[in-house]
Amino acid sequence: MNKRVILGMSGGVDSCVACHLLLKENYDVIGVTMNLVPKGKLYDEEKGCCSLSSVMDAKIVAEAMGVKHYTMSFREEFDKKIIENFVREYSLGYTPNPCVACNKYIKFNSFVDKIKPLKADYIATGHYAKVEFDRTYNRYVLKRAKDLKKDQTYFLYNTSQNVLSKTLFPLSDFIKDEVRQIAKNENILTYSKKDSEEICFVQNKDHGSFIKMRNPELVKEGFFVDENGKTLGKHNGIVYYTVGQRKGLGIALGKRVFVSKIDAKNNTVTLSDEDLLYKEKIKIREEHFIPFDKLENNMIVNVKIRHGQTEYKGELFYERDELFVEFEKKVRAPNKGQSAVFYLDDLVIGGGIIDEVY
């Protein structure tokens, strides 16, 4: 009897080609599309990876491939776990990454729970990542995909052993151009569909306006200050700003200035020259490791402090039970609230949320 796989189908080219590849491997595939974004005028249901048109694309592709397809609602969990956290973090002066949280809480953990009645052997997604069982660690490990430009392991460092043991990533050994070519050759209607790179619940890439409309009580005018605390002018609310930002500040000082600090307690945003953005050390909260449960000894790793290909060499170590990274060279604008993810070559060691910068 063929092994059953529940495939998360967003309706994009990647998950559709993943479906094709799984069928070629003789898996019994069932496609599931997640409804994530809550309903209401605050949200645009045609944005992001879970739009109404994407649901229809997934249904059409599944039907063409002879695959059962279901739509499941995760709107309540998404609102509570992702959107509420996003708003709260910005109100505290952090810069959260909702895609990291969504993969942890929704696209894997909640997904695995909700599909239990379908009695699957595996789950699968169209992520660019690789999972293997490593005999050295005696655990399942997460590794970079072949396509380093599209690699999505940064968003997946929180994946548990339970989930990794049941997960297939059919695109792990393909580059994006090959995936699109497969889709074109197989007449998959999404072959030329653009990738979704926006935050699915924020319209016009304006997270500040979104937060003001959703939780106006959290947005209060305050003051821009310089590094010595001198008042420079008024700001619209700390939720509009992120460390490293230069454009859209709404203040002219006769020289280039950057947001270098956000102080939620005093409701101030510090503006300074670019050199104050460079930091040598970060503290990590909510750390999660994959090849082991806890770091036993200091470790030299490559670190991503935001999604992208740039990495920085640094040393991981505990100090009074708190995890730190000290970089070999100072790095520009590590943002509190973003995830720092640790690598040894292609192996994902783990990651956590940046809590303090020094």
Summary of the structure (lengths in Angstrom):
residues: 358
radius of gyration: 21.5
end to end distance: 56.5
largest distance: 71.9
contacts: 1147
relative contact order: 0.13
helix: 29%
strand: 30%
